[in-house]
Amino acid sequence: MKRRGLLIILSSPSGAGKSTLARRLMVWDPTLRFSVSATTRTPRPGEVDGREYHFRSREDFDAMVKAGEMLEHAEVFGNFYGSPKAPVERAMEQGHDTIFDIDWQGGQPIRTSVPRMDVLSLFVL
């Protein structure tokens, strides 16, 4: 029987080190997958669509939310951010654990949207 992957949620207030922890975990275990969030903000210099974020127009983002394609979403400083559901479900079905690097408000909807046994949630201070 194939193992189902886990969702590993690293959440914290901004600046607590969750991104550093996520990067180090992925070096330690290269089988881990990273959940790339979608956002309506514009890319910063050097950012690549699909690597740092999936950059979407507000209309496209709204359509994804309405279609139920997000595990969670929130507005932060006038831009929307969310976790697309399909890549996470695909990774879990293939037995890969997926790391989420999200702020504290994004973790709760994910924890309540998947079976409890599939989630490991860590709050970083």
N, C-alpha and C positions, 0 to 999 in steps of 0.2 A: 504494500500500500504506500502510495506516495504521500510524503509529508506536505501539508498545506503551509504556506508561508505566514509569517506574523507581520502585523503592523507595529512598528516601533516608533512611538510618538515622543519626540524630544520637544518639549514646550518650555517656554520661559518668558520673562520680560525681555525686552530688547537689550542686547549687550551682555547677556549672562554667559555666553559661550556655547550655545547649542550648535551653531554652525561648525565651530572648531571640533567639538565632540563628534558630530556627524562625519566630518571628513576623516578624523582619526579612526573611527569605527570602520569606515569603508576601506581604509588602508589595511587595517587589521584583518578584515574579512571581506575579500573582494567579491564574494557572492551576494553581498547585500545590494539592494537596489535603492535608489534615492527617488523619492516622490518629487517631481518637478512641478511646482505650483504654476497656475495660470494667473496673470495679472493684467489689469488695464493700464498700468503705468507705462511710460515710454522706456525703452531700453537705455541703460547708461552706457558710456563708452566701454567697449570691450565685451559687453554682454552679448550672448548668442541665443537666439530663440531656440528653445528646447533644451538648453543646457542650464542656464540660470533660472529662467522662467519660460513659460509659453506666453508670449506677448499677444494679447487679443484686444480687439476694439471693445468698447463698452457694449455695443450691440451683440457681438459674438459671445461675449462673456454672459450677458443676460440670457441669450438663447441656450447656452450650456446649462445654466442654472434652471431655467424653465423646463428643459428636457430631462432633468434629473441626472445630469452627467457629472455632478460635483459631490464629493464626500462632505465637504464643508466649504463655506465661503463667508467672507466678511469685507466690510469697507474699512480701510485704514488710511487716514490722512487724505481722503478724497479719491482714493483708488481702490479697486476691488481686487481681492486675492482669493484663490480657492484651489482645492486639490482635485484634479480630474480623477474620476473613478475608474475608467477603463484600464489605464496602465497598471494601476495598483491591483485590481482584480486579476489581471493577466499574470502579474508577477506572483501573486499568492497561489494561483492555480498551478503555476510551474514550480512551486515549492520555495520560492525566494522570499526572504524577509525584506520588508520595505521600510526605510527610515523616512520619517516626516520631520522636517525642521520648520516648526511653525510657532507663531506666538501663542500665548496662553489661551486666547479666546478660540483658536482654531482646534485645539485638542478635544474639547468636550463633544462637539458634534460628531467627530470621527469615532470616539469611544462609544457613543450611543447608536451609531449607524451600522456597526459590525458586531458579530457575536463576541461576547466578553473573552472567550478563550483565544481569540485571534489577535488580541491587542496587548502590547506592553507599553505602558505610559510612564515616562520619566519627566518630572518637573525639575528643571535645572535652575539653581540659584547661584 
